[in-house]
Amino acid sequence: TLLRMVVLSIALPCSTWAGPYQVCFTPQQNCTGLIVQQIDAAKKHIWVQAYSFTSYPIGDALVRAEERGVEVNVILDKSNFEPGAHTSAYYLIRHGIKVWDDNQLNIAHNKVMIFDGSTVETGSFNYTKAAQDENAENVLIIHDPDLAQAYLANWQQRQKESILKLQNL
């Protein structure tokens, strides 16, 4: 049952438990590490939607994925492109990752990754150091192709309404 899976995942380090669902809670568990594991396991595609993105380990993992031939596409909230914003947006762009600015809404508050069209990572966890070290956050990873397709359809809709950011460096 789902309750049994949740109890098991709390009792075990989140990075070692596998099944149709994985859960992780900060600050007591390494949710950044769990997300990096998912990125490292991706074979073909990673689609990302994020509100705040400043996590070096997650950004580096996405760059490694792109370098090994995984297609990585990222949609970020407009706050990531404001002058003086301390964000991973331009780091990703400089490393060949396509990044869109979701600037049509007040806040693009999604925190989602879709892996290979079959797995979804979501929850309250922003891709930041503070989410890992300072906040009470949650990550839910669901291995379900049908759910992944629903999230991907939403990603594609947001992408149509967003602006591709290009930067010549």
C-alpha positions as CSV (number, residue, x, y, z in Angstrom):
1,T,0.0,0.0,0.0
2,L,1.0,3.6,-0.4
3,L,1.1,4.1,3.4
4,R,3.5,1.2,3.8
5,M,5.7,2.6,1.0
6,V,5.9,6.0,2.7
7,V,6.7,4.4,6.1
8,L,9.4,2.3,4.4
9,S,10.9,5.2,2.6
10,I,11.1,7.3,5.8
11,A,12.8,4.5,7.6
12,L,15.4,4.0,4.8
13,P,17.7,6.6,3.3
14,C,15.7,7.9,0.3
15,S,18.5,7.3,-2.2
16,T,18.4,3.5,-1.6
17,W,14.7,2.7,-1.8
18,A,13.2,1.8,-5.1
19,G,9.7,1.1,-6.2
20,P,6.9,2.8,-8.0
21,Y,7.2,5.8,-5.6
22,Q,10.1,7.3,-3.8
23,V,9.7,10.1,-1.2
24,C,12.3,12.3,0.4
25,F,12.1,14.9,3.1
26,T,14.5,17.7,4.0
27,P,16.5,18.6,5.9
28,Q,16.9,15.1,7.3
29,Q,17.3,13.3,4.0
30,N,19.5,14.0,0.9
31,C,16.8,15.0,-1.6
32,T,19.4,16.8,-3.8
33,G,21.3,13.5,-4.1
34,L,18.1,11.6,-5.0
35,I,17.4,14.1,-7.8
36,V,21.0,13.9,-9.0
37,Q,20.6,10.1,-9.1
38,Q,17.5,10.4,-11.3
39,I,19.3,12.9,-13.6
40,D,22.3,10.6,-13.9
41,A,20.1,7.6,-14.8
42,A,18.3,9.4,-17.6
43,K,18.9,8.0,-21.0
44,K,17.3,10.2,-23.6
45,H,15.3,13.2,-22.2
46,I,15.0,15.4,-19.2
47,W,12.4,18.2,-19.0
48,V,12.6,20.6,-16.1
49,Q,10.2,23.3,-14.7
50,A,11.5,25.3,-11.8
51,Y,10.6,28.4,-9.8
52,S,14.0,28.9,-8.1
53,F,17.1,27.2,-9.4
54,T,20.5,27.7,-7.7
55,S,21.6,24.2,-6.8
56,Y,25.1,23.6,-8.1
57,P,24.9,19.8,-7.8
58,I,21.6,19.6,-9.7
59,G,22.8,22.1,-12.3
60,D,26.1,20.2,-12.8
61,A,24.2,16.9,-13.1
62,L,22.0,18.4,-15.9
63,V,25.1,19.6,-17.7
64,R,26.7,16.2,-17.4
65,A,23.5,14.7,-18.8
66,E,23.5,17.1,-21.8
67,E,27.2,16.3,-22.4
68,R,26.5,12.5,-22.5
69,G,23.8,13.0,-25.1
70,V,20.6,13.4,-23.0
71,E,18.4,16.1,-24.4
72,V,17.8,18.5,-21.5
73,N,15.2,21.3,-21.7
74,V,14.4,23.7,-18.9
75,I,11.6,26.2,-18.2
76,L,12.3,28.7,-15.4
77,D,10.3,31.4,-13.7
78,K,11.0,34.9,-14.9
79,S,12.7,35.7,-11.5
80,N,15.7,33.7,-12.7
81,F,16.4,36.3,-15.4
82,E,16.2,39.4,-13.3
83,P,19.3,41.6,-13.1
84,G,21.4,40.4,-10.1
85,A,19.6,37.1,-9.7
86,H,21.8,34.4,-8.3
87,T,20.6,31.6,-10.5
88,S,21.8,28.6,-12.6
89,A,19.9,29.8,-15.7
90,Y,22.9,31.2,-17.6
91,Y,25.2,28.4,-16.4
92,L,22.8,26.0,-18.1
93,I,22.6,28.1,-21.2
94,R,26.4,28.4,-21.5
95,H,26.6,24.6,-21.4
96,G,24.2,24.2,-24.4
97,I,21.0,23.5,-22.5
98,K,17.9,25.1,-23.9
99,V,16.3,27.3,-21.3
100,W,12.9,29.1,-21.6
101,D,11.6,32.1,-19.5
102,D,8.1,31.4,-18.3
103,N,7.2,35.1,-18.0
104,Q,3.5,35.2,-18.8
105,L,2.2,34.4,-15.3
106,N,2.7,36.1,-12.0
107,I,4.8,33.1,-10.8
108,A,5.8,29.9,-12.6
109,H,5.9,27.9,-9.3
110,N,6.4,24.4,-10.7
111,K,9.1,22.1,-9.4
112,V,9.1,19.2,-11.8
113,M,11.5,17.0,-13.7
114,I,10.3,14.4,-16.2
115,F,12.8,11.7,-17.1
116,D,12.6,9.7,-20.4
117,G,8.8,10.1,-20.6
118,S,8.3,7.6,-17.8
119,T,9.3,9.1,-14.4
120,V,8.2,12.3,-12.7
121,E,10.0,14.2,-9.8
122,T,7.9,16.8,-8.1
123,G,7.1,18.2,-4.7
124,S,7.7,21.4,-2.8
125,F,11.5,21.2,-3.3
126,N,13.0,24.1,-5.2
127,Y,16.3,23.3,-6.8
128,T,18.3,25.3,-4.2
129,K,20.8,24.7,-1.4
130,A,18.3,26.2,1.0
131,A,15.6,23.6,0.1
132,Q,18.1,20.9,1.0
133,D,19.8,22.4,4.1
134,E,17.4,25.0,5.6
135,N,13.8,24.2,4.8
136,A,11.2,21.5,5.4
137,E,10.6,20.3,1.9
138,N,9.4,17.1,0.1
139,V,10.3,15.3,-3.1
140,L,8.1,12.7,-4.7
141,I,9.4,10.5,-7.6
142,I,6.8,8.5,-9.4
143,H,7.7,5.9,-11.9
144,D,4.6,5.9,-14.1
145,P,4.6,6.5,-17.9
146,D,1.0,7.7,-18.0
147,L,1.5,10.3,-15.3
148,A,4.8,11.3,-17.0
149,Q,2.9,12.0,-20.2
150,A,0.4,14.2,-18.4
151,Y,3.3,16.2,-16.9
152,L,5.0,16.4,-20.2
153,A,1.9,17.7,-21.9
154,N,1.8,20.5,-19.3
155,W,5.5,21.1,-19.8
156,Q,4.9,21.5,-23.5
157,Q,2.0,23.9,-23.0
158,R,4.1,26.1,-20.7
159,Q,7.0,26.0,-23.2
160,K,4.7,27.3,-25.9
161,E,3.9,30.3,-23.7
162,S,7.6,30.9,-22.7
163,I,10.5,32.7,-24.4
164,L,13.6,30.8,-25.4
165,K,16.6,32.5,-23.9
166,L,19.7,32.8,-26.1
167,Q,23.0,34.1,-24.9
168,N,26.2,34.6,-26.9
169,L,29.1,34.0,-24.7
